[in-house]
Amino acid sequence: MYANRVLSGMRPTGKLHLGHYHGVLKNWIKLQHEHECLFFVADWHALTTHYDTPEVIQNNIWEMVVDWLAAGIDPALATLFIQSQVPEHAELHLLLSMFTPLAWLERVPTYKDQQEKLAEKELSTYGFLGYPLLQSADILIYRANLVPVGEDQVPHIEFTREIARRFNHLYGREPGFEQKAEAAIKKMGGKKARLYEELRTRYQQEGDTEALEAGHALLNEQQNLSLGDRERLFGYLEGGGKVILTEPQALLTSASRMPGLDGQKMSKSYHNTISLRDTPDEVTKQIRIMPTDPARVRRTDPGTPEKCPVWALHQVYSEDGVRDWVSVGCRSAGIGCLECKQPVIDQVLKELVPIQERAAHYNENPTLVRNLIADGNEKARELARDTMRDVRQVMGLNHD
């Protein structure tokens, strides 16, 4: 049983490329072996900016899932699902919107930034303003405690933490909370119960954050506590009420700036990508026609590797010996640009072989892909239903 639950999603905006593979998917592949992982297709999020082209989203969903599976995401290790097939996301989003101040949404850094970048679209919509809250609902409904993000996304995780904190403050005081918490402490056994009480005292009376961390670790180790008791004791430790929604932590991923065919970051918006399912001929052609150092007009002209987009790809794909060969050969005009490009072509094609073999298998078995996602949808719904039962109860919405 994993101690941590990881959640991450991706908008279905088209074929995935090497930038997605190096920037996101390789990290997901690693995480699925270390934690309980849920990876979802964020189709509702795609509608916040592509509401006028829903047919594109529909086609992209299945292409993207095949790319995930082809890259090495394993449905036996991770839960893969489609956001819109778990309607509890929308219910939690609605309920969170009842107490979320508008100012919190307007101050999210990406709100105005994205409006400016996508100025050609009409984005003065409720959905676009509220998408950070939907993102929070995506995380909170699974009580995920780790969310892999780059530095630019950290404000979204902090926003989600504030939402969870506000929810727990408003609704976490169940009747008889202290008595239930004290009863839960006794279930831990004498020695651990005493340690918990000591850590709780140190944190609440002295503000000792190390005691808080030790208390969290102690509770995470308890196998004989129900989820309700554990969440109760998290809240009791911190001096609040029952923790109904878990505050997530940002799991910072190392910035992977996969260079594109023009030297800029690889991105569909720059039209400089190599897709995971491009044929060997397409990959070879794209790299062979890449721009190089403008100073190398003729084969005999020396160049500067740092001014050449191909050099950036060598940083990703080539070993030290090859890079030394390129550096010396370029500066001395000892090698031509096509010679310089060949090791990159070879390594990209080598990387894509297993990905494309798996993609072919899944393309030939579309029913298998849909069944894998259907299973993931159901697993995700079970977790979401558990959270929503607690949420409805504390918000006075259980009318049975």
Sine and cosine of phi, psi and omega as CSV:
sin_phi,cos_phi,sin_psi,cos_psi,sin_omega,cos_omega
0.00,0.00,0.83,-0.56,0.00,-1.00
-0.97,0.23,0.58,-0.82,0.02,-1.00
-0.99,0.16,-0.47,0.88,-0.08,-1.00
-0.93,-0.37,0.53,-0.85,0.10,-1.00
-0.87,-0.50,0.82,-0.57,-0.05,-1.00
-0.96,-0.28,0.69,-0.73,0.09,-1.00
-0.79,-0.61,0.70,-0.72,0.10,-0.99
-0.46,-0.89,0.46,-0.89,-0.01,-1.00
-0.63,-0.78,0.18,-0.98,-0.01,-1.00
-0.56,-0.83,0.69,-0.73,0.05,-1.00
-0.96,0.28,0.65,-0.76,0.05,-1.00
-0.99,0.13,1.00,0.04,-0.08,-1.00
-0.94,-0.35,0.13,0.99,0.03,-1.00
0.65,-0.76,-0.12,-0.99,-0.01,-1.00
-0.86,0.51,0.65,-0.76,0.05,-1.00
-0.99,0.14,0.50,-0.87,-0.06,-1.00
-0.81,-0.59,-0.04,-1.00,-0.06,-1.00
-0.88,0.47,-0.45,0.89,0.08,-1.00
-0.90,0.45,-0.68,0.74,0.07,-1.00
-0.90,0.43,-0.65,0.76,-0.06,-1.00
-0.90,0.45,-0.77,0.64,-0.04,-1.00
-0.97,0.24,-0.51,0.86,-0.08,-1.00
-1.00,0.07,-0.49,0.87,-0.10,-1.00
-0.77,-0.63,-0.81,0.58,-0.21,-0.98
-0.91,0.41,-0.62,0.79,0.03,-1.00
-0.89,0.46,-0.57,0.82,0.06,-1.00
-0.93,0.36,-0.67,0.74,0.06,-1.00
-0.86,0.52,-0.68,0.73,-0.02,-1.00
-0.86,0.51,-0.66,0.76,0.03,-1.00
-0.92,0.39,-0.73,0.69,-0.07,-1.00
-0.89,0.45,-0.55,0.83,-0.07,-1.00
-0.90,0.43,-0.33,0.94,0.05,-1.00
-1.00,0.01,-0.19,0.98,-0.13,-0.99
-0.93,-0.37,-0.45,0.89,-0.11,-0.99
-0.63,-0.78,0.22,-0.98,0.21,-0.98
-0.95,0.30,0.84,-0.54,-0.12,-0.99
-0.85,-0.53,0.65,-0.76,0.16,-0.99
-0.83,-0.56,0.83,-0.56,0.01,-1.00
-0.85,-0.52,0.79,-0.61,-0.11,-0.99
-0.78,-0.62,0.46,-0.89,0.11,-0.99
-0.99,0.11,0.90,-0.44,-0.11,-0.99
-1.00,0.02,0.93,0.36,-0.07,-1.00
-0.96,0.29,-0.55,0.84,0.09,-1.00
-0.91,0.42,-0.62,0.78,0.04,-1.00
-0.89,0.45,-0.61,0.80,0.02,-1.00
-0.88,0.48,-0.55,0.84,0.00,-1.00
-0.93,0.37,-0.35,0.94,0.00,-1.00
-0.90,0.43,-0.46,0.89,0.03,-1.00
-0.88,-0.47,-0.28,0.96,-0.02,-1.00
-0.85,-0.53,0.60,0.80,-0.04,-1.00
-0.89,0.45,-0.36,0.93,-0.05,-1.00
-1.00,-0.04,-0.04,1.00,0.02,-1.00
-0.73,-0.68,0.87,0.50,-0.07,-1.00
-0.89,0.45,-0.46,0.89,-0.03,-1.00
-0.90,0.44,-0.52,0.86,0.03,-1.00
-0.92,0.40,-0.67,0.75,0.00,-1.00
-0.88,0.48,-0.72,0.70,-0.02,-1.00
-0.84,0.54,-0.73,0.69,-0.01,-1.00
-0.92,0.40,-0.62,0.79,-0.08,-1.00
-0.94,0.34,-0.48,0.88,-0.06,-1.00
-0.82,0.57,-0.79,0.61,-0.11,-0.99
-0.96,0.29,-0.55,0.84,0.08,-1.00
-0.88,0.48,-0.67,0.74,-0.04,-1.00
-0.93,0.36,-0.65,0.76,0.01,-1.00
-0.88,0.47,-0.67,0.74,0.05,-1.00
-0.87,0.49,-0.66,0.75,0.03,-1.00
-0.88,0.47,-0.64,0.77,0.05,-1.00
-0.86,0.51,-0.78,0.63,-0.03,-1.00
-0.90,0.44,-0.64,0.77,0.00,-1.00
-0.91,0.42,-0.58,0.81,-0.01,-1.00
-0.94,0.34,-0.40,0.92,0.01,-1.00
0.84,-0.55,0.15,0.99,0.12,-0.99
-0.94,0.34,0.80,-0.60,-0.15,-0.99
-0.95,-0.32,0.91,-0.41,-0.02,-1.00
-0.92,0.40,-0.18,0.98,0.11,-0.99
-0.99,0.17,-0.31,0.95,-0.02,-1.00
-0.95,-0.30,-0.49,0.87,-0.06,-1.00
-0.79,-0.62,0.45,-0.89,0.07,-1.00
-1.00,-0.04,0.88,-0.48,0.01,-1.00
-0.95,-0.31,0.76,-0.65,-0.05,-1.00
-0.44,-0.90,0.19,-0.98,0.01,-1.00
-0.96,-0.28,0.79,-0.61,-0.09,-1.00
-0.78,0.63,-0.75,0.66,-0.12,-0.99
-0.94,0.34,-0.21,0.98,0.03,-1.00
-1.00,0.03,0.05,1.00,0.09,-1.00
-0.85,-0.53,0.99,0.13,-0.13,-0.99
-0.88,0.48,-0.26,0.96,0.05,-1.00
-0.87,0.50,-0.45,0.89,0.09,-1.00
-0.83,0.56,-0.73,0.69,-0.05,-1.00
-0.93,0.37,-0.60,0.80,0.01,-1.00
-0.90,0.43,-0.71,0.70,0.00,-1.00
-0.91,0.40,-0.64,0.77,0.05,-1.00
-0.84,0.54,-0.71,0.71,0.02,-1.00
-0.88,0.48,-0.73,0.69,-0.06,-1.00
-0.93,0.38,-0.62,0.78,0.06,-1.00
-0.91,0.42,-0.53,0.85,-0.03,-1.00
-0.92,0.40,-0.32,0.95,-0.03,-1.00
-0.92,0.39,-0.44,0.90,-0.05,-1.00
-0.81,-0.58,0.16,0.99,-0.02,-1.00
-1.00,0.04,0.88,-0.48,0.01,-1.00
-0.90,0.43,0.65,-0.76,0.03,-1.00
-0.83,0.55,-0.60,0.80,-0.04,-1.00
-0.87,0.49,-0.53,0.85,0.02,-1.00
-0.90,0.44,-0.64,0.77,-0.01,-1.00
-0.95,0.31,-0.65,0.76,-0.07,-1.00
-0.93,0.36,-0.38,0.92,-0.04,-1.00
-1.00,-0.02,-0.08,1.00,0.06,-1.00
-0.87,0.50,0.83,-0.55,-0.15,-0.99
-0.82,0.58,-0.59,0.81,-0.08,-1.00
-0.97,0.22,-0.18,0.98,-0.08,-1.00
-0.89,0.46,-0.86,0.51,-0.01,-1.00
-0.95,0.32,-0.56,0.83,-0.01,-1.00
-0.87,0.50,-0.73,0.68,0.00,-1.00
-0.93,0.36,-0.59,0.81,0.05,-1.00
-0.87,0.49,-0.63,0.77,0.01,-1.00
-0.94,0.33,-0.66,0.75,-0.03,-1.00
-0.92,0.39,-0.55,0.83,-0.03,-1.00
-0.94,-0.34,0.73,0.68,-0.10,-0.99
-0.88,0.47,-0.38,0.92,-0.02,-1.00
-0.96,0.27,-0.23,0.97,-0.01,-1.00
-0.98,-0.19,0.47,-0.88,0.09,-1.00
-1.00,0.10,0.98,-0.19,-0.08,-1.00
-0.91,-0.41,0.30,0.96,0.10,-0.99
-1.00,0.09,0.85,0.53,-0.07,-1.00
-0.90,-0.43,0.37,-0.93,0.06,-1.00
-0.89,0.45,-0.66,0.75,-0.03,-1.00
-0.88,0.48,-0.65,0.76,-0.02,-1.00
-0.95,0.32,-0.65,0.76,0.06,-1.00
-0.88,0.47,-0.62,0.79,-0.11,-0.99
-1.00,0.00,0.03,1.00,-0.10,-1.00
-0.90,0.44,-0.52,0.86,0.07,-1.00
-0.90,0.44,-0.51,0.86,0.02,-1.00
-0.96,0.28,-0.60,0.80,0.10,-1.00
-0.89,0.46,-0.64,0.77,0.06,-1.00
-0.87,0.49,-0.65,0.76,0.06,-1.00
-0.89,0.45,-0.67,0.74,0.02,-1.00
-0.88,0.47,-0.64,0.77,0.04,-1.00
-0.83,0.56,-0.66,0.76,-0.05,-1.00
-0.98,0.20,-0.75,0.66,-0.14,-0.99
-0.94,0.35,-0.49,0.87,-0.06,-1.00
-0.93,0.36,-0.35,0.94,0.05,-1.00
-0.97,-0.22,0.08,1.00,-0.05,-1.00
0.77,0.64,0.62,0.78,0.03,-1.00
-0.94,0.34,0.71,-0.70,0.00,-1.00
-0.96,-0.27,-0.10,0.99,0.05,-1.00
-0.73,-0.68,0.76,-0.65,0.02,-1.00
-0.77,-0.64,0.93,-0.37,-0.01,-1.00
-0.95,0.32,0.84,-0.55,-0.03,-1.00
-0.56,-0.83,0.35,-0.94,0.20,-0.98
-1.00,0.08,0.14,-0.99,-0.07,-1.00
-0.84,0.55,-0.58,0.82,-0.07,-1.00
-0.93,0.37,-0.30,0.95,-0.02,-1.00
-0.99,-0.12,-0.08,1.00,-0.03,-1.00
-0.84,0.55,-0.64,0.77,0.04,-1.00
-0.84,0.54,-0.51,0.86,0.03,-1.00
-0.92,0.39,-0.60,0.80,0.01,-1.00
-0.95,0.31,-0.63,0.77,0.04,-1.00
-0.90,0.44,-0.63,0.77,0.08,-1.00
-0.86,0.52,-0.70,0.72,0.01,-1.00
-0.90,0.44,-0.63,0.78,0.05,-1.00
-0.88,0.47,-0.65,0.76,0.01,-1.00
-0.90,0.43,-0.64,0.77,0.02,-1.00
-0.89,0.45,-0.72,0.69,0.00,-1.00
-0.88,0.48,-0.67,0.74,-0.02,-1.00
-0.89,0.46,-0.70,0.71,-0.02,-1.00
-0.91,0.42,-0.66,0.75,0.02,-1.00
-0.88,0.48,-0.76,0.65,-0.04,-1.00
-0.89,0.45,-0.57,0.82,0.03,-1.00
-0.92,0.39,-0.67,0.74,-0.05,-1.00
-0.96,0.28,-0.62,0.78,-0.22,-0.98
-0.85,-0.53,0.02,1.00,-0.13,-0.99
-0.99,0.11,-0.06,1.00,-0.03,-1.00
-1.00,-0.02,1.00,0.06,0.03,-1.00
-0.98,0.20,0.42,-0.91,0.05,-1.00
-0.85,0.52,0.70,-0.72,0.03,-1.00
0.93,0.36,0.47,0.88,-0.09,-1.00
-0.85,0.53,-0.77,0.64,-0.06,-1.00
-0.87,0.49,-0.68,0.74,-0.02,-1.00
-0.90,0.43,-0.65,0.76,0.02,-1.00
-0.92,0.39,-0.60,0.80,0.03,-1.00
-0.91,0.40,-0.69,0.72,0.01,-1.00
-0.90,0.44,-0.62,0.78,0.03,-1.00
-0.91,0.41,-0.59,0.80,0.01,-1.00
-0.92,0.38,-0.59,0.81,0.02,-1.00
-0.86,0.51,-0.67,0.75,-0.04,-1.00
-0.89,0.46,-0.48,0.87,0.00,-1.00
-0.94,0.35,-0.25,0.97,-0.03,-1.00
-0.98,0.21,-0.25,0.97,-0.08,-1.00
1.00,-0.04,0.44,-0.90,-0.16,-0.99
-0.81,0.58,-0.79,0.61,-0.11,-0.99
-0.90,0.43,-0.73,0.69,-0.04,-1.00
-0.96,0.29,-0.52,0.85,0.05,-1.00
-0.90,0.45,-0.69,0.73,0.02,-1.00
-0.90,0.43,-0.64,0.77,0.02,-1.00
-0.90,0.44,-0.67,0.74,0.03,-1.00
-0.86,0.51,-0.73,0.68,-0.01,-1.00
-0.87,0.48,-0.64,0.77,0.00,-1.00
-0.91,0.41,-0.71,0.71,0.00,-1.00
-0.91,0.42,-0.64,0.77,0.02,-1.00
-0.88,0.47,-0.69,0.72,0.01,-1.00
-0.89,0.45,-0.72,0.69,-0.02,-1.00
-0.87,0.49,-0.64,0.77,-0.01,-1.00
-0.95,0.31,-0.73,0.68,-0.11,-0.99
-0.97,0.26,-0.51,0.86,-0.04,-1.00
-1.00,-0.07,-0.49,0.87,-0.07,-1.00
-0.90,-0.44,-0.09,1.00,-0.03,-1.00
0.92,0.39,0.47,0.88,-0.07,-1.00
-0.97,0.25,0.97,-0.23,-0.05,-1.00
-0.93,0.35,-0.45,0.89,0.06,-1.00
-0.92,0.40,-0.59,0.81,0.06,-1.00
-0.91,0.43,-0.62,0.79,0.03,-1.00
-0.89,0.46,-0.72,0.69,0.01,-1.00
-0.89,0.46,-0.67,0.75,0.02,-1.00
-0.90,0.43,-0.60,0.80,0.05,-1.00
-0.90,0.43,-0.67,0.74,0.05,-1.00
-0.88,0.48,-0.71,0.71,-0.01,-1.00
-0.88,0.47,-0.66,0.75,0.01,-1.00
-0.87,0.50,-0.71,0.71,-0.03,-1.00
-0.93,0.38,-0.61,0.79,0.00,-1.00
-0.91,0.42,-0.40,0.91,-0.01,-1.00
-0.99,0.14,-0.27,0.96,-0.12,-0.99
-0.96,0.26,0.90,-0.43,-0.01,-1.00
-1.00,0.00,-0.33,0.94,-0.11,-0.99
-0.99,-0.11,0.18,0.98,0.03,-1.00
-0.98,-0.20,0.65,-0.76,0.12,-0.99
-0.94,0.33,0.29,-0.96,0.03,-1.00
-0.86,0.51,-0.65,0.76,0.00,-1.00
-0.88,0.47,-0.70,0.72,0.02,-1.00
-0.91,0.42,-0.65,0.76,-0.01,-1.00
-0.89,0.46,-0.72,0.70,0.00,-1.00
-0.90,0.43,-0.57,0.82,0.06,-1.00
-0.87,0.49,-0.70,0.71,-0.07,-1.00
-0.96,0.27,-0.46,0.89,0.14,-0.99
-0.88,0.48,-0.73,0.68,0.00,-1.00
-0.91,0.41,-0.64,0.77,-0.01,-1.00
-0.91,0.41,-0.61,0.79,0.03,-1.00
-0.86,0.51,-0.65,0.76,-0.10,-1.00
-1.00,0.00,-0.09,1.00,0.03,-1.00
1.00,0.02,0.20,0.98,0.02,-1.00
-0.94,-0.33,-0.48,-0.88,0.05,-1.00
-0.98,-0.19,-0.29,-0.96,0.02,-1.00
-0.89,0.46,0.72,-0.70,0.05,-1.00
-0.99,0.13,0.97,-0.25,-0.04,-1.00
-1.00,0.01,-0.69,0.72,0.06,-1.00
-0.94,-0.34,0.78,-0.63,-0.07,-1.00
-0.98,0.17,0.72,-0.69,0.09,-1.00
-0.98,0.22,0.87,-0.50,-0.03,-1.00
-0.99,0.15,0.38,-0.93,0.12,-0.99
-0.95,-0.33,0.58,-0.82,0.12,-0.99
-0.97,0.25,0.80,-0.60,0.08,-1.00
-0.99,-0.15,1.00,-0.07,-0.13,-0.99
-0.91,0.42,0.79,-0.61,0.04,-1.00
-0.99,-0.17,0.59,-0.81,0.00,-1.00
-0.89,0.46,0.70,-0.72,-0.05,-1.00
-0.90,0.43,0.91,-0.42,0.02,-1.00
-0.95,-0.30,0.98,-0.20,-0.02,-1.00
-0.99,-0.11,1.00,0.04,0.00,-1.00
-0.95,0.30,0.89,-0.46,-0.05,-1.00
-0.95,0.31,0.59,-0.81,0.05,-1.00
-1.00,0.02,-0.09,-1.00,-0.07,-1.00
-0.94,0.35,-0.21,0.98,0.00,-1.00
-0.92,-0.38,0.12,0.99,0.01,-1.00
1.00,-0.07,-0.34,0.94,0.11,-0.99
-0.97,0.24,0.14,-0.99,0.08,-1.00
-0.86,0.52,0.67,-0.74,0.00,-1.00
-0.92,0.40,0.84,-0.54,-0.06,-1.00
-0.36,-0.93,0.63,-0.77,0.03,-1.00
-0.86,0.51,-0.55,0.83,-0.03,-1.00
-0.92,0.40,-0.36,0.93,0.04,-1.00
-0.99,-0.11,-0.06,1.00,-0.02,-1.00
0.81,0.58,0.70,0.71,-0.07,-1.00
-0.75,-0.66,0.54,0.84,-0.17,-0.99
-0.97,-0.23,0.37,-0.93,0.24,-0.97
-0.90,-0.44,0.91,-0.41,-0.05,-1.00
-0.97,0.24,0.45,-0.89,-0.04,-1.00
-0.89,0.45,-0.38,0.92,-0.03,-1.00
-0.91,-0.41,0.32,0.95,0.15,-0.99
-0.90,0.44,0.62,-0.79,-0.01,-1.00
-0.94,0.33,0.35,-0.94,0.06,-1.00
-0.81,0.59,-0.62,0.78,0.02,-1.00
-0.91,0.42,-0.65,0.76,0.00,-1.00
-0.91,0.41,-0.68,0.73,0.01,-1.00
-0.89,0.46,-0.73,0.68,-0.02,-1.00
-0.86,0.51,-0.72,0.70,-0.03,-1.00
-0.90,0.44,-0.70,0.71,-0.05,-1.00
-0.88,0.47,-0.65,0.76,-0.02,-1.00
-0.97,0.26,-0.59,0.81,-0.02,-1.00
-0.91,0.42,-0.50,0.87,-0.01,-1.00
-0.99,-0.11,0.16,0.99,0.05,-1.00
-0.86,0.52,0.60,-0.80,0.11,-0.99
-0.91,0.41,0.47,-0.88,0.02,-1.00
-0.81,-0.59,-0.17,-0.98,0.02,-1.00
-0.84,0.54,0.86,-0.51,-0.04,-1.00
-0.84,0.54,-0.38,0.93,-0.02,-1.00
-0.94,0.34,-0.34,0.94,-0.03,-1.00
-1.00,-0.03,0.95,0.30,0.01,-1.00
-0.95,0.30,-0.68,0.73,0.00,-1.00
-0.92,-0.40,0.32,-0.95,0.00,-1.00
-0.84,0.54,-0.51,0.86,-0.07,-1.00
-1.00,0.06,-0.08,1.00,0.00,-1.00
-0.99,0.17,0.78,-0.63,0.09,-1.00
-0.94,0.33,0.40,-0.92,-0.02,-1.00
-0.73,-0.68,0.00,-1.00,0.05,-1.00
-0.85,-0.53,0.94,-0.35,-0.08,-1.00
-0.80,0.60,-0.62,0.79,-0.06,-1.00
-0.90,0.45,-0.30,0.95,0.02,-1.00
-1.00,-0.09,0.10,0.99,-0.09,-1.00
-0.92,-0.39,0.79,-0.61,0.03,-1.00
-0.85,0.52,-0.47,0.88,-0.01,-1.00
-0.91,0.41,-0.56,0.83,0.01,-1.00
-0.86,0.51,-0.61,0.80,0.02,-1.00
-0.88,0.47,-0.60,0.80,0.05,-1.00
-0.95,0.33,-0.54,0.84,0.08,-1.00
-0.89,0.47,-0.53,0.85,0.02,-1.00
-0.90,0.44,-0.50,0.87,-0.01,-1.00
-1.00,0.07,-0.66,0.75,-0.23,-0.97
-0.96,-0.29,-0.31,0.95,-0.15,-0.99
-0.96,-0.28,0.53,-0.85,0.09,-1.00
-0.98,0.17,0.16,-0.99,-0.08,-1.00
-0.84,0.55,-0.66,0.75,-0.04,-1.00
-0.88,0.47,-0.66,0.75,0.01,-1.00
-0.93,0.37,-0.66,0.75,0.01,-1.00
-0.90,0.44,-0.62,0.78,0.06,-1.00
-0.89,0.45,-0.68,0.74,0.03,-1.00
-0.87,0.50,-0.68,0.73,0.02,-1.00
-0.91,0.41,-0.73,0.69,-0.06,-1.00
-0.87,0.50,-0.76,0.65,-0.01,-1.00
-0.92,0.40,-0.71,0.70,-0.07,-1.00
-0.91,0.42,-0.60,0.80,0.01,-1.00
-0.94,0.34,-0.73,0.68,-0.06,-1.00
-0.92,0.40,-0.48,0.88,-0.04,-1.00
-0.99,-0.17,-0.01,1.00,-0.11,-0.99
0.88,0.48,0.43,0.90,0.02,-1.00
-0.97,0.22,-0.36,0.93,0.09,-1.00
-0.77,-0.63,0.44,-0.90,0.07,-1.00
-1.00,-0.01,0.16,-0.99,-0.06,-1.00
-0.91,0.42,-0.60,0.80,0.01,-1.00
-0.92,0.39,-0.59,0.80,0.07,-1.00
-0.89,0.45,-0.66,0.75,0.00,-1.00
-0.88,0.47,-0.59,0.81,-0.08,-1.00
-0.97,0.23,-0.42,0.91,-0.15,-0.99
-0.87,0.49,-0.68,0.73,0.03,-1.00
-0.88,0.48,-0.56,0.83,0.04,-1.00
-0.92,0.39,-0.71,0.70,0.04,-1.00
-0.83,0.56,-0.73,0.68,-0.04,-1.00
-0.87,0.49,-0.69,0.73,-0.06,-1.00
-0.95,0.30,-0.61,0.79,0.04,-1.00
-0.90,0.44,-0.72,0.70,0.00,-1.00
-0.89,0.46,-0.64,0.77,0.02,-1.00
-0.89,0.45,-0.66,0.75,0.01,-1.00
-0.90,0.43,-0.58,0.82,-0.10,-1.00
-0.99,0.14,-0.31,0.95,-0.07,-1.00
-0.83,0.56,-0.83,0.56,-0.03,-1.00
-0.91,0.40,-0.54,0.84,0.02,-1.00
-0.90,0.44,-0.71,0.71,-0.06,-1.00
-0.96,0.28,-0.49,0.87,0.08,-1.00
-0.91,0.42,-0.70,0.71,0.03,-1.00
-0.91,0.41,-0.64,0.77,0.01,-1.00
-0.86,0.51,-0.66,0.75,0.00,-1.00
-0.88,0.47,-0.66,0.75,0.02,-1.00
-0.87,0.49,-0.72,0.70,-0.04,-1.00
-0.96,0.27,-0.54,0.84,0.06,-1.00
-0.90,0.43,-0.54,0.84,0.01,-1.00
-0.98,0.19,-0.21,0.98,-0.04,-1.00
-0.77,-0.64,0.90,0.44,-0.04,-1.00
-0.87,0.49,-0.50,0.87,0.03,-1.00
-0.91,0.42,-0.61,0.79,0.05,-1.00
-0.86,0.50,-0.70,0.71,-0.01,-1.00
-0.88,0.47,-0.71,0.71,-0.03,-1.00
-0.93,0.38,-0.56,0.83,0.04,-1.00
-0.93,0.36,-0.64,0.77,0.05,-1.00
-0.87,0.50,-0.68,0.73,0.00,-1.00
-0.94,0.34,-0.62,0.79,0.04,-1.00
-0.87,0.49,-0.66,0.75,0.05,-1.00
-0.89,0.45,-0.69,0.72,0.01,-1.00
-0.90,0.44,-0.64,0.77,0.03,-1.00
-0.85,0.53,-0.68,0.73,-0.06,-1.00
-0.94,0.35,-0.65,0.76,0.04,-1.00
-0.88,0.48,-0.69,0.72,0.00,-1.00
-0.90,0.44,-0.65,0.76,-0.01,-1.00
-0.89,0.45,-0.61,0.79,0.02,-1.00
-0.87,0.49,-0.71,0.71,0.03,-1.00
-0.91,0.42,-0.67,0.74,-0.03,-1.00
-0.91,0.42,-0.63,0.78,0.01,-1.00
-0.89,0.46,-0.64,0.77,0.01,-1.00
-0.86,0.51,-0.72,0.69,0.00,-1.00
-0.90,0.44,-0.70,0.72,-0.07,-1.00
-0.92,0.38,-0.49,0.87,0.09,-1.00
-0.86,0.51,-0.72,0.70,0.00,-1.00
-0.92,0.39,-0.67,0.74,-0.03,-1.00
-0.89,0.45,-0.73,0.68,-0.01,-1.00
-0.89,0.46,-0.63,0.77,-0.04,-1.00
-0.88,0.47,-0.76,0.65,-0.08,-1.00
-0.96,0.26,-0.33,0.94,0.03,-1.00
-1.00,-0.07,0.11,0.99,0.07,-1.00
0.97,0.26,0.50,0.87,-0.08,-1.00
-0.92,-0.39,0.22,0.98,0.12,-0.99
-1.00,-0.02,0.95,-0.31,-0.09,-1.00
-0.93,-0.36,0.45,0.89,0.00,-1.00
-0.94,0.35,0.00,0.00,0.00,0.00
